[in-house]
Amino acid sequence: MSEEKTAPVNHLKSLDGVKGIAACIIAFIWHYQHFGVSGPDQPFFKIIPWSYSYGYLMVEIFIMLSGFGMSVGYMDRILNKKTEFKSYFIKRIKKLYPLHLVALLAVTLLQAVYIAKNGVTFVYPNYDIYHFILNALCLQNGIFDNEWSFNSPSWCLTIMLLMYLVFYLVCSLAKNRTQVFVTFFALFCAGMGFLTYAINLPLINNSTSRGLVCFSVGVMLYFIYDSRERFENLPIGIVSFSTLVILYITMRLGNMSALGNLQYIFMILIGPLVVLSVLFFKPLSFVLSLTPFSFLGKISMEIYLLHFPVQLFISVIRTCFNINMDFSRPVLLFLYMIILLPLAFGTNILLRNTKSYKWIPYAVLSGVVFICIYTLYF
């Protein structure tokens, strides 16, 4: 068994930068369509058309980096029996669940006001006790159903928690790193098969298959990175970055549909090339490790989970006070950013310094009581 290795700090910071950019693309560009604008009417559409059209693929990057990060932090510890499942999984829950619950309760309250004023939900339907409980238990997507509800972008939390379980199971049963790699390669192939044949069953469906493929890719990328000393004479970074540039120019000038399924291409080619470029191409790694990008990376999950509540808040204010807002104007995009980024930062500090989690059951119970009363009487 090889000794545990630690990734250079700059490389981890640069990956934080990637997470921050991915979160911003989802929150500020891809989901800007929630405000009712589309196509060329969206701010700066001519400059960043792909981010508006294909920003959803940033979730693949999130899950890929999660697989990489878990491998860096836990693979050897689990293989060497130094980490128990209970402490491992509780730590994952503590990192994700309080933020998820805060966002869920915010959406629950704001959506009630929006429904009272407009008669319908804002963007995502299924405002009922069943879907609230699924959301509260982080089972809202891929386990029992794939219906959009409440703070719907949080669907990836279900997938990530499931992948954490798979990761621990694989590493705890494996005898060495080779077995871990082979198993995740097999899981990658299985996930691609599920996607190709569009299997839609509980636990095996589009959402979980996306997670399985991307998380497995992240784990396999870790093996490449962990063996970097063997490849020090190979220009992996330059080749990866150059290939990305060539792909970009080709797709920009040519017909993207000729490449086939863009989601598959992103998961098995573009996404891995992005990660390899950041890890091995020093100029890119340096830029993405700079403070502004690493800062966005540190609050990336807050940006991701809080962006829909902020959009809903803006829409509630707009409705309650009958304010005319033209969301095609860049100034409103900047206003939205000015609200979300400080909120994400403040929430990050508040939850990071929270030592007690006794409030969580009471918060969940309050949400259940509220949604029951609202759906019964309104």
C-alpha positions in Angstrom: 0.0 0.0 0.0 1.4 3.4 -1.0 1.9 6.1 1.6 -0.7 8.8 1.9 0.0 11.8 -0.2 -1.1 15.4 0.2 -2.0 17.5 -2.8 -0.1 20.8 -3.1 -2.1 23.7 -1.6 -2.0 25.7 -4.8 -3.6 22.9 -6.7 -6.4 22.6 -4.1 -7.0 26.3 -4.2 -7.1 26.3 -8.0 -9.8 23.5 -7.8 -11.7 25.8 -5.4 -11.5 28.4 -8.1 -13.1 26.0 -10.6 -15.9 25.3 -8.1 -16.5 29.0 -7.6 -16.7 29.7 -11.3 -19.0 26.7 -11.8 -21.3 27.9 -9.0 -21.5 31.4 -10.5 -22.3 30.1 -14.0 -25.2 28.1 -12.6 -26.5 30.8 -10.3 -25.9 33.9 -12.4 -26.2 32.7 -15.9 -27.8 29.3 -16.4 -30.6 29.9 -13.9 -31.0 33.5 -14.8 -33.8 32.2 -17.0 -35.9 31.9 -13.9 -36.5 35.6 -14.2 -38.4 35.0 -17.4 -35.8 36.1 -19.9 -34.3 33.8 -22.5 -32.0 33.8 -25.5 -30.6 37.1 -26.7 -32.6 39.0 -24.2 -30.4 37.8 -21.4 -27.6 40.1 -20.3 -24.3 39.6 -22.1 -25.8 36.7 -24.1 -23.6 37.5 -27.2 -20.5 37.2 -25.1 -21.3 34.1 -23.1 -24.0 32.2 -25.1 -22.8 28.8 -24.1 -23.0 29.5 -20.4 -26.7 30.4 -20.9 -27.4 27.4 -23.0 -25.3 24.7 -21.3 -24.6 26.0 -17.8 -26.3 23.0 -16.3 -23.2 21.0 -17.2 -21.4 22.8 -14.3 -23.1 20.4 -12.0 -21.0 17.6 -13.6 -17.9 19.6 -12.7 -19.2 19.9 -9.1 -19.7 16.2 -8.7 -16.4 15.4 -10.6 -14.4 17.6 -8.2 -16.3 16.0 -5.3 -15.0 12.6 -6.3 -11.5 14.0 -6.7 -11.7 15.8 -3.3 -13.0 12.7 -1.4 -10.1 10.7 -2.9 -7.6 13.2 -1.7 -9.0 13.4 1.8 -10.3 10.0 2.5 -9.2 7.2 0.2 -6.1 6.1 2.1 -7.7 6.7 5.4 -10.6 4.4 4.6 -8.3 1.8 3.0 -6.1 1.8 6.1 -9.1 1.5 8.4 -8.4 4.9 10.0 -11.9 6.4 9.4 -15.1 4.9 10.7 -18.2 5.2 8.7 -20.1 7.1 11.4 -17.6 9.9 11.7 -17.1 10.0 8.0 -20.7 10.4 7.1 -21.7 12.6 10.0 -18.9 15.0 8.8 -20.4 15.0 5.3 -23.9 15.7 6.7 -22.7 18.5 9.0 -21.0 20.2 6.0 -24.1 20.1 3.7 -27.3 19.7 5.6 -27.6 22.9 7.8 -27.1 25.0 4.7 -29.6 22.9 2.7 -32.2 23.2 5.5 -31.8 27.0 5.8 -32.3 27.3 2.0 -35.3 24.9 2.2 -37.1 26.8 4.9 -36.4 30.1 3.2 -38.0 28.8 0.0 -40.9 27.3 2.0 -41.8 30.7 3.5 -41.2 32.8 0.4 -43.0 30.4 -1.9 -46.1 30.6 0.3 -46.1 34.4 -0.1 -45.6 34.1 -3.9 -48.4 31.6 -4.2 -50.7 33.8 -2.2 -50.1 36.7 -4.5 -49.9 34.8 -7.9 -51.9 31.6 -7.4 -48.9 29.5 -8.7 -45.4 28.6 -7.5 -42.3 30.4 -8.7 -40.7 28.1 -11.3 -40.8 24.8 -9.4 -44.1 23.1 -8.7 -45.0 20.4 -6.1 -45.4 22.6 -3.1 -46.8 20.0 -0.6 -46.0 18.0 2.5 -44.8 14.9 0.7 -42.2 16.8 -1.3 -41.2 18.9 1.7 -40.4 15.8 3.6 -38.4 14.3 0.7 -36.4 17.6 0.6 -35.9 17.7 4.4 -34.5 14.1 4.2 -32.4 14.9 1.1 -34.3 12.3 -0.9 -35.8 14.8 -3.3 -34.3 13.5 -6.5 -33.1 10.2 -7.9 -34.2 8.0 -5.0 -38.1 7.9 -5.3 -38.9 10.4 -8.0 -37.4 13.1 -10.2 -40.0 15.8 -9.7 -38.9 19.4 -9.2 -39.9 21.0 -5.9 -39.0 23.6 -3.4 -35.3 24.5 -3.7 -34.9 22.3 -6.7 -31.2 23.0 -7.4 -30.5 21.1 -4.2 -31.2 17.8 -6.1 -27.5 17.3 -6.5 -27.1 16.9 -2.7 -29.1 13.7 -2.8 -26.7 12.4 -5.5 -23.6 13.6 -3.7 -24.6 11.9 -0.4 -25.4 8.7 -2.3 -21.9 8.9 -4.0 -20.3 9.4 -0.5 -21.9 6.2 0.6 -20.7 4.4 -2.6 -17.2 5.8 -2.1 -16.9 4.6 1.5 -18.3 1.2 0.6 -15.9 0.7 -2.3 -12.8 1.9 -0.3 -13.7 -0.1 2.9 -14.2 -3.4 0.9 -11.2 -2.9 -1.4 -7.8 -4.3 -0.4 -5.7 -1.8 -2.2 -5.8 1.2 -4.5 -5.9 -0.9 -7.6 -9.1 -2.5 -6.6 -10.6 1.0 -5.9 -9.6 2.2 -9.4 -11.0 -0.9 -11.1 -14.3 -0.7 -9.2 -14.8 3.0 -10.0 -13.9 2.3 -13.7 -16.6 -0.4 -13.7 -19.1 2.0 -12.0 -18.3 4.6 -14.7 -19.1 2.1 -17.4 -22.3 1.1 -15.6 -23.4 4.7 -15.3 -22.7 5.4 -18.9 -24.8 2.3 -19.8 -27.7 3.4 -17.6 -27.6 6.8 -19.3 -27.4 5.4 -22.8 -30.4 3.1 -22.3 -32.3 5.9 -20.4 -33.1 3.6 -17.5 -35.6 5.3 -15.2 -36.0 3.4 -11.9 -35.6 4.2 -8.3 -31.9 4.6 -7.6 -31.0 3.9 -11.2 -32.1 6.9 -13.4 -30.7 9.9 -15.2 -29.8 11.8 -12.0 -28.0 9.0 -10.2 -26.3 7.9 -13.4 -24.9 11.4 -14.0 -23.6 11.4 -10.4 -22.1 7.9 -10.7 -20.3 8.7 -14.0 -18.9 12.1 -12.8 -17.9 11.0 -9.3 -16.1 8.0 -10.8 -14.3 10.2 -13.3 -13.2 12.4 -10.4 -11.8 9.4 -8.5 -10.0 8.2 -11.6 -8.5 11.7 -12.2 -7.2 11.5 -8.7 -5.2 8.4 -9.6 -3.6 10.3 -12.5 -2.8 13.2 -10.3 -1.5 11.0 -7.5 1.0 9.5 -10.0 2.1 12.9 -11.2 5.8 12.1 -10.4 5.7 9.4 -13.1 4.3 11.8 -15.6 6.6 14.8 -14.8 8.3 14.6 -18.2 4.9 14.5 -20.1 3.3 17.8 -21.0 -0.1 16.8 -19.6 -1.1 20.3 -18.7 -0.2 21.9 -22.1 -1.8 19.1 -24.1 -5.0 19.2 -22.0 -5.3 23.0 -22.1 -4.5 23.1 -25.9 -7.1 20.4 -26.5 -9.7 22.4 -24.7 -8.9 25.5 -26.8 -9.1 23.5 -30.0 -12.4 22.0 -29.0 -13.8 25.4 -28.1 -12.8 26.9 -31.4 -14.1 23.8 -33.3 -17.4 23.9 -31.6 -17.7 27.7 -31.8 -17.1 27.7 -35.6 -18.7 24.4 -36.4 -21.9 22.5 -35.7 -22.1 21.3 -32.1 -24.6 18.7 -32.9 -22.1 16.9 -35.1 -20.1 16.0 -31.9 -23.0 14.0 -30.6 -24.5 14.2 -27.1 -22.8 17.2 -25.5 -23.5 16.0 -22.0 -21.6 12.7 -22.6 -18.8 14.6 -24.3 -18.6 16.9 -21.3 -18.5 14.1 -18.8 -15.9 11.9 -20.5 -13.8 14.5 -22.3 -14.3 18.2 -21.6 -14.8 18.0 -17.9 -11.7 15.8 -17.3 -9.7 18.0 -19.6 -10.7 21.0 -17.5 -9.6 19.3 -14.3 -6.3 18.1 -15.8 -5.6 21.5 -17.2 -6.1 23.1 -13.8 -3.9 20.5 -12.1 -1.0 20.3 -14.6 -1.0 23.6 -16.5 0.8 26.0 -14.1 -0.3 29.3 -15.5 -4.0 28.3 -15.3 -3.4 26.8 -11.8 -1.8 30.0 -10.6 -4.6 32.2 -11.9 -7.4 30.1 -10.4 -5.6 29.9 -7.1 -5.7 33.7 -6.7 -7.8 35.0 -3.8 -10.9 36.1 -5.8 -11.3 32.7 -7.3 -10.4 30.7 -4.2 -12.9 32.9 -2.2 -15.7 32.0 -4.6 -14.7 28.4 -4.2 -15.0 28.5 -0.5 -18.6 29.9 -0.7 -19.5 27.9 -3.8 -22.0 25.7 -2.1 -23.7 28.7 -0.5 -23.9 30.4 -3.9 -25.4 27.2 -5.4 -27.9 26.5 -2.7 -29.0 30.1 -1.9 -29.3 31.4 -5.4 -32.9 30.2 -5.9 -34.1 31.5 -2.6 -32.6 34.9 -3.5 -34.3 34.8 -6.9 -37.6 33.9 -5.2 -37.1 36.8 -2.7 -36.6 39.2 -5.5 -39.7 37.9 -7.3 -41.8 38.2 -4.1 -40.7 41.8 -3.6 -41.4 42.5 -7.2 -44.9 41.0 -6.9 -45.8 42.5 -3.5 -44.8 46.0 -4.4 -45.8 45.8 -8.0 -42.3 46.8 -9.2 -41.6 46.6 -12.9 -38.3 44.9 -13.5 -36.7 44.3 -16.9 -34.4 41.5 -16.2 -32.8 41.8 -19.6 -31.0 44.9 -18.2 -27.5 44.1 -16.9 -28.1 46.3 -13.9 -30.6 43.8 -12.5 -28.1 41.0 -13.0 -25.6 43.0 -10.9 -28.2 43.7 -8.3 -28.9 40.0 -8.0 -25.2 39.3 -7.6 -24.8 42.1 -5.0 -27.6 40.4 -2.9 -26.4 36.8 -3.3 -22.7 37.0 -2.8 -22.7 38.8 0.6 -25.5 36.6 1.8 -23.5 33.5 0.7 -20.4 34.8 2.5 -22.3 35.7 5.7 -24.1 32.3 5.7 -20.8 30.5 5.3 -19.3 32.3 8.3 -22.5 31.8 10.5 -22.8 28.1 9.8 -19.1 27.4 10.0 -19.0 28.8 13.5 -22.2 27.0 14.6 -21.2 24.4 17.2 -24.6 23.1 18.1 -27.0 21.4 15.8 -29.8 20.9 18.3 -31.9 23.5 16.3 -32.2 21.3 13.3 -35.0 18.9 14.4 -37.1 21.9 15.6 -36.5 23.7 12.3 -37.6 20.6 10.3 -40.7 20.2 12.6 -41.6 23.9 12.1 -41.4 23.5 8.4 -43.6 20.4 8.4 -46.2 22.2 10.6 -46.1 25.3 8.4 -46.5 23.4 5.1 -49.3 21.3 6.6 -51.3 24.3 7.8 -50.7 26.2 4.5 -51.7 23.4 2.2 -54.7 22.5 4.3 -56.2 26.0 4.7 -54.9 28.0 1.7 
